[in-house]
């Protein structure tokens, strides 16, 4: 049953409209009559009528003011303006206020019936549209996490144009940090002895890694995690540099080991240039973990050990070899064969790379960076950093907009 409100300050007009509707419209019910705009607005707020017959000239709040206020309350109704021939200027203004149609006074029964018939069709269309919108909104809310994940996957992997990215960010409610960071994890299978050799186990391991990333990176909100086409687990998060960010790799690996996932490769990078460089950073990290995955199990374990211990001063080949239960000579040869670097060069490169990440936090002084990543002195740190990255630490920081 469609609910009808009649708002007109002339009792005779209200009676005429009521009589015609009651005689000809079996599916319409007049819920109220109002002799002024103020009373009509109160009915709208309380009853939410479907069809409103509104006179333009009424006490307190005239018809145009009433329509403006109704539009602020609801748009899910049909408004029909009742007007006289001498109110044409008012009618033109009403056109701008989303009215359905006009009826001229004196109101003829035929005209009213015809307008109401069209109003019914309009209402049915509005209800169908409302149901669809409600259904679509419900589906969007239910599937929003997976929709966001798919969008971020396509964004990060370079599958979207800039206009597509900008159009979807606000719609999907994605609030990326102005200085995003990325961490990529690959689960490594090592033959039949791997704890994740079966595909089912690999799926479970992926879920575990996703949870580990979400938990470990909780201080770097907002964080979005997805799985790429190479089965890497990728976290896109906020990034400010500093020791906490650099240390996330070790914490992720440690939790993975505790979860019985024997080997993972973890790579990280801050996107200091902003979001447009996301796809470049992603490609860089994919290449980095792929290169590590091709190395021997020994070299991979050495890398993991150094990732966890690079910040300790005086770390030596002998100490690492003892931890790996290998001779220093054999470990050195394997590392050289797999990476092309000596132990010292490999450790220096790792420390310099970590230092570059820490330095993106402007609050950390250069000498503090040297200590945090395991260099014995600032002087040696500066020389080693320039040898690896081509710039002295001060110049490197300035080149990224830091003071």
C-alpha positions as CSV (number, residue, x, y, z in Angstrom):
1,X,0.0,0.0,0.0
2,X,1.4,3.4,-1.1
3,X,1.2,6.0,1.6
4,X,0.0,9.5,0.5
5,X,0.3,12.9,2.2
6,X,-1.8,15.9,1.1
7,X,-0.4,19.3,2.1
8,X,-2.6,22.3,1.2
9,X,-4.0,25.1,3.2
10,X,-7.4,25.0,1.4
11,X,-9.8,22.4,3.0
12,X,-11.8,22.2,-0.2
13,X,-8.8,21.3,-2.3
14,X,-7.8,18.6,0.3
15,X,-11.2,17.1,0.3
16,X,-11.2,17.0,-3.5
17,X,-7.8,15.3,-3.7
18,X,-8.8,12.8,-1.0
19,X,-12.0,11.9,-2.7
20,X,-10.4,11.2,-6.0
21,X,-7.7,9.1,-4.5
22,X,-10.0,7.0,-2.4
23,X,-12.4,6.3,-5.3
24,X,-9.8,5.5,-7.9
25,X,-6.6,4.3,-6.2
26,X,-7.2,1.0,-4.3
27,X,-3.5,0.6,-3.5
28,X,-3.0,4.1,-2.1
29,X,-3.8,5.2,1.5
30,X,-4.0,8.8,2.7
31,X,-2.1,8.7,5.9
32,X,-2.5,12.4,6.8
33,X,-3.6,15.9,5.6
34,X,-1.6,19.0,6.5
35,X,-2.8,22.6,6.2
36,X,0.7,24.1,6.5
37,X,4.3,23.2,5.6
38,X,5.4,22.8,9.2
39,X,2.8,20.1,9.9
40,X,3.5,18.4,6.6
41,X,7.3,18.2,7.5
42,X,6.5,16.6,10.8
43,X,4.4,13.9,9.0
44,X,7.2,13.3,6.6
45,X,9.8,12.7,9.3
46,X,7.5,10.4,11.2
47,X,5.7,8.4,8.5
48,X,7.9,8.6,5.4
49,X,5.0,8.9,2.9
50,X,5.6,7.6,-0.6
51,X,3.6,10.2,-2.5
52,X,3.3,13.9,-1.5
53,X,0.8,16.3,-3.0
54,X,2.1,19.7,-2.0
55,X,0.6,23.2,-2.5
56,X,3.2,25.9,-3.2
57,X,1.6,28.6,-1.0
58,X,1.1,27.5,2.6
59,X,1.6,29.2,6.0
60,X,4.8,28.9,8.1
61,X,6.8,26.9,5.5
62,X,5.8,27.3,1.9
63,X,5.8,24.5,-0.6
64,X,9.3,25.2,-2.0
65,X,10.8,25.5,1.5
66,X,9.0,22.3,2.4
67,X,10.4,20.4,-0.6
68,X,13.9,21.5,0.2
69,X,13.6,20.2,3.7
70,X,12.0,17.0,2.5
71,X,14.9,16.4,0.2
72,X,17.2,16.6,3.2
73,X,15.2,14.0,5.0
74,X,14.4,11.5,2.2
75,X,14.8,11.0,-1.5
76,X,12.8,7.8,-1.7
77,X,9.4,9.4,-2.5
78,X,7.5,11.1,-5.3
79,X,6.6,14.8,-4.9
80,X,3.7,16.3,-6.9
81,X,3.3,20.1,-6.8
82,X,-0.3,21.5,-6.8
83,X,-0.1,25.0,-8.2
84,X,-2.2,27.8,-9.8
85,X,-1.7,29.5,-13.2
86,X,-0.4,32.6,-11.5
87,X,2.4,30.7,-9.7
88,X,4.5,29.9,-12.8
89,X,7.7,31.4,-11.4
90,X,7.3,29.3,-8.3
91,X,6.9,26.2,-10.5
92,X,10.2,27.0,-12.3
93,X,12.0,27.0,-9.0
94,X,10.3,23.8,-8.0
95,X,11.8,22.1,-11.1
96,X,15.2,22.5,-9.5
97,X,14.1,20.8,-6.3
98,X,13.4,17.3,-7.8
99,X,9.6,17.3,-8.2
100,X,7.9,14.6,-10.1
101,X,5.1,16.6,-11.8
102,X,2.7,19.6,-11.4
103,X,-1.0,19.7,-11.2
104,X,-2.8,22.9,-12.0
105,X,-5.7,24.1,-9.9
106,X,-8.5,23.5,-10.1
107,X,-7.5,19.9,-10.1
108,X,-9.3,17.7,-12.6
109,X,-10.0,14.0,-11.7
110,X,-8.6,12.8,-15.0
111,X,-5.3,14.7,-14.6
112,X,-4.8,13.5,-11.0
113,X,-5.5,9.9,-11.9
114,X,-3.0,10.1,-14.8
115,X,-0.3,11.6,-12.7
116,X,-0.8,9.1,-9.9
117,X,-0.6,6.2,-12.4
118,X,2.9,7.5,-13.5
119,X,3.8,8.1,-9.9
120,X,3.1,4.4,-9.1
121,X,5.4,3.3,-11.9
122,X,8.1,5.7,-10.6
123,X,7.8,4.4,-7.1
124,X,8.0,0.7,-8.2
125,X,11.2,1.6,-10.1
126,X,12.6,3.4,-7.0
127,X,11.9,0.4,-4.8
128,X,13.5,-2.0,-7.2
129,X,16.5,0.3,-7.5
130,X,16.7,0.6,-3.7
131,X,16.6,-3.2,-3.3
132,X,19.3,-3.6,-5.8
133,X,21.4,-0.9,-4.2
134,X,20.9,-2.5,-0.8
135,X,21.9,-5.9,-2.2
136,X,24.9,-4.5,-4.0
137,X,26.0,-2.7,-0.8
138,X,25.6,-5.9,1.2
139,X,27.7,-7.8,-1.4
140,X,30.3,-5.2,-1.4
141,X,30.6,-5.2,2.4
142,X,30.7,-9.0,2.5
143,X,33.4,-9.2,-0.2
144,X,35.3,-5.9,0.5
145,X,38.4,-7.6,2.0
146,X,38.9,-9.8,-1.1
147,X,38.0,-6.9,-3.5
148,X,40.6,-4.7,-1.7
149,X,43.2,-7.4,-1.9
150,X,42.6,-8.0,-5.6
151,X,42.8,-4.2,-6.3
152,X,46.1,-3.9,-4.3
153,X,47.5,-6.9,-6.1
154,X,46.8,-5.4,-9.5
155,X,48.1,-2.0,-8.3
156,X,51.3,-3.2,-6.9
157,X,52.1,-5.5,-9.8
158,X,51.6,-2.6,-12.2
159,X,48.4,-3.8,-13.9
160,X,46.4,-0.5,-13.3
161,X,46.7,2.9,-14.8
162,X,47.0,6.0,-12.5
163,X,43.4,7.0,-13.2
164,X,42.1,3.6,-12.3
165,X,44.1,3.7,-9.1
166,X,42.9,7.1,-8.1
167,X,39.3,6.2,-8.9
168,X,39.3,3.1,-6.7
169,X,41.3,4.2,-3.6
170,X,38.5,6.3,-2.1
171,X,35.7,3.9,-3.2
172,X,37.4,0.9,-1.5
173,X,38.3,2.9,1.6
174,X,42.0,2.3,1.2
175,X,44.1,4.9,3.1
176,X,47.7,4.2,2.1
177,X,50.4,5.9,4.0
178,X,52.2,8.7,2.2
179,X,55.4,6.8,2.8
180,X,54.5,3.1,2.2
181,X,56.8,0.1,2.8
182,X,56.7,-3.4,1.4
183,X,57.7,-6.7,2.7
184,X,57.6,-9.9,0.6
185,X,57.8,-13.4,1.9
186,X,58.5,-16.6,-0.1
187,X,58.0,-20.0,1.4
188,X,60.9,-22.2,0.3
189,X,60.4,-25.9,-0.4
190,X,63.4,-28.1,0.1
191,X,62.6,-31.5,-1.4
192,X,60.7,-34.2,0.4
193,X,61.9,-33.2,3.8
194,X,60.0,-29.9,3.5
195,X,57.2,-29.4,6.0
196,X,55.2,-27.8,3.2
197,X,55.8,-30.2,0.4
198,X,52.2,-31.0,-0.3
199,X,50.0,-28.3,-1.9
200,X,47.5,-28.5,1.0
201,X,50.2,-27.9,3.5
202,X,51.5,-25.0,1.4
203,X,48.1,-23.4,1.5
204,X,48.0,-23.7,5.3
205,X,51.5,-22.3,5.5
206,X,50.5,-19.3,3.3
207,X,47.7,-18.5,5.7
208,X,50.1,-18.8,8.7
209,X,52.5,-16.3,7.0
210,X,49.6,-13.9,6.3
211,X,48.7,-14.0,10.0
212,X,52.4,-13.5,11.0
213,X,52.7,-10.5,8.7
214,X,49.5,-8.9,10.0
215,X,50.6,-9.5,13.7
216,X,54.2,-8.4,13.2
217,X,53.3,-5.3,11.3
218,X,50.5,-4.1,13.5
219,X,52.5,-1.1,14.6
220,X,52.8,0.1,10.9
221,X,49.2,0.7,10.1
222,X,47.5,0.7,7.7
223,X,48.7,-2.7,6.5
224,X,47.3,-4.7,3.5
225,X,48.4,-8.3,2.8
226,X,47.9,-10.3,-0.4
227,X,49.3,-13.3,-2.2
228,X,50.7,-12.7,-5.7
229,X,50.8,-14.9,-8.8
230,X,54.1,-16.4,-7.7
231,X,52.8,-17.5,-4.3
232,X,54.7,-14.8,-2.5
233,X,53.0,-13.2,0.5
234,X,53.2,-9.4,0.2
235,X,52.5,-6.8,2.8
236,X,51.9,-3.2,1.9
237,X,52.2,-1.0,5.0
238,X,53.2,2.3,6.3
239,X,56.9,3.0,6.6
240,X,59.0,5.5,8.5
241,X,62.3,3.7,8.5
242,X,64.1,3.1,11.8
243,X,65.2,0.1,13.7
244,X,61.7,-1.3,14.3
245,X,61.0,-1.5,10.6
246,X,64.3,-3.1,9.7
247,X,64.0,-5.6,12.5
248,X,60.6,-6.8,11.2
249,X,62.3,-9.2,8.9
250,X,64.0,-11.1,11.7
251,X,60.8,-11.2,13.7
252,X,58.8,-12.5,10.7
253,X,61.4,-15.2,10.1
254,X,61.6,-16.2,13.7
255,X,57.8,-16.6,13.9
256,X,57.8,-18.6,10.7
257,X,60.3,-21.1,12.2
258,X,58.3,-21.3,15.4
259,X,55.3,-22.2,13.3
260,X,57.1,-25.2,11.8
261,X,57.6,-23.5,8.4
262,X,61.2,-24.4,8.0
263,X,62.5,-21.9,5.5
264,X,61.2,-18.6,4.3
265,X,62.9,-15.8,2.4
266,X,61.9,-12.3,3.5
267,X,62.8,-9.1,1.6
268,X,61.7,-5.5,2.5
269,X,61.9,-2.0,1.1
270,X,60.5,1.4,1.9
271,X,59.0,3.4,-1.0
272,X,60.5,6.8,-0.2
273,X,59.4,8.2,-3.5
274,X,55.7,7.5,-2.8
275,X,53.1,5.2,-4.2
276,X,53.9,5.6,-7.9
277,X,57.0,3.5,-7.3
278,X,55.2,0.6,-5.7
279,X,55.4,-1.6,-8.8
280,X,59.1,-0.9,-9.2
281,X,59.8,-1.9,-5.6
282,X,57.6,-5.0,-6.0
283,X,59.6,-6.1,-9.0
284,X,62.8,-5.5,-7.1
285,X,61.7,-7.6,-4.2
286,X,60.4,-10.4,-6.4
287,X,63.8,-10.6,-8.1
288,X,65.6,-10.5,-4.8
289,X,63.7,-13.4,-3.3
290,X,63.8,-15.4,-6.6
291,X,67.6,-15.0,-6.6
292,X,67.9,-16.1,-3.0
293,X,65.6,-19.1,-3.7
294,X,68.1,-20.3,-6.3
295,X,70.9,-20.4,-3.8
296,X,71.8,-23.5,-1.9
297,X,70.3,-24.4,1.4
298,X,73.5,-23.5,3.2
299,X,73.8,-20.1,1.6
300,X,70.1,-19.4,2.5
301,X,70.6,-20.4,6.1
302,X,73.7,-18.1,6.3
303,X,71.7,-15.3,4.9
304,X,68.9,-15.9,7.5
305,X,71.5,-16.0,10.3
306,X,73.1,-12.7,9.1
307,X,69.7,-11.1,8.8
308,X,69.1,-11.9,12.5
309,X,72.5,-11.0,13.7
310,X,74.0,-8.3,11.4
311,X,73.6,-5.6,14.1
312,X,76.0,-7.3,16.5
313,X,79.5,-5.7,16.5
314,X,82.4,-8.0,15.7
315,X,80.3,-10.7,13.9
316,X,82.8,-13.1,12.3
317,X,82.9,-15.9,9.7
318,X,84.1,-18.3,12.4
319,X,81.0,-17.5,14.6
320,X,78.6,-18.0,11.7
321,X,80.4,-21.2,10.7
322,X,80.1,-22.5,14.3
323,X,76.4,-21.7,14.3
324,X,76.0,-23.6,11.0
325,X,78.1,-26.5,12.2
326,X,80.4,-26.0,9.2
327,X,84.1,-25.2,8.8
328,X,84.8,-21.5,8.1
329,X,86.6,-22.4,4.9
330,X,83.8,-24.5,3.5
331,X,81.2,-21.8,4.4
332,X,83.3,-19.1,2.8
333,X,83.6,-21.1,-0.5
334,X,79.8,-21.8,-0.6
335,X,79.0,-18.2,0.0
336,X,81.4,-17.1,-2.7
337,X,80.1,-19.6,-5.2
338,X,76.5,-18.6,-4.6
339,X,76.7,-14.9,-4.2
340,X,80.0,-13.9,-5.8
341,X,81.0,-12.1,-2.5
342,X,83.3,-12.9,0.3
343,X,81.8,-13.2,3.8
344,X,83.0,-9.7,4.8
345,X,81.7,-8.1,1.5
346,X,78.4,-9.9,1.9
347,X,77.9,-8.8,5.5
348,X,79.0,-5.2,4.6
349,X,76.5,-5.1,1.8
350,X,73.7,-6.4,4.0
351,X,74.6,-3.8,6.8
352,X,74.7,-1.0,4.3
353,X,71.3,-1.9,2.8
354,X,69.8,-2.1,6.3
355,X,71.4,1.3,7.1
356,X,69.7,2.8,4.1
357,X,66.3,1.7,5.5
358,X,67.1,3.0,9.0
359,X,68.2,6.4,7.6
360,X,64.8,7.1,6.1
361,X,63.8,7.9,9.7
362,X,65.1,11.5,10.0
363,X,65.1,11.3,13.8
364,X,68.0,8.8,13.8
365,X,71.5,10.4,13.6
366,X,74.1,9.1,11.2
367,X,76.3,7.9,14.0
368,X,73.4,6.1,15.6
369,X,72.7,4.4,12.2
370,X,76.2,3.1,12.2
371,X,75.8,1.5,15.7
372,X,72.4,0.1,14.9
373,X,73.5,-1.9,11.9
374,X,76.7,-3.2,13.4
375,X,79.5,-1.0,12.2
376,X,82.4,-0.4,14.6
377,X,82.8,3.3,13.8
378,X,81.1,6.1,11.9
379,X,84.2,6.6,9.8
380,X,84.2,2.9,8.6
381,X,80.5,3.0,8.2
382,X,80.7,6.0,5.8
383,X,83.4,4.4,3.7
384,X,81.5,1.1,3.5
385,X,78.2,2.7,2.8
386,X,79.7,4.7,-0.1
387,X,81.4,1.7,-1.5
388,X,78.1,-0.3,-1.6
389,X,75.6,2.4,-2.5
390,X,77.7,5.0,-4.3
391,X,77.0,7.9,-1.9
392,X,78.2,8.9,1.5
393,X,75.4,8.5,4.1
394,X,74.9,12.3,4.4
395,X,74.5,12.7,0.7
396,X,72.2,9.6,0.5
397,X,69.9,11.1,3.1
398,X,69.9,14.5,1.5
399,X,69.1,12.9,-1.9
400,X,65.8,11.6,-0.3
401,X,64.7,14.9,1.0
402,X,65.9,14.5,4.5
403,X,67.8,17.3,6.3
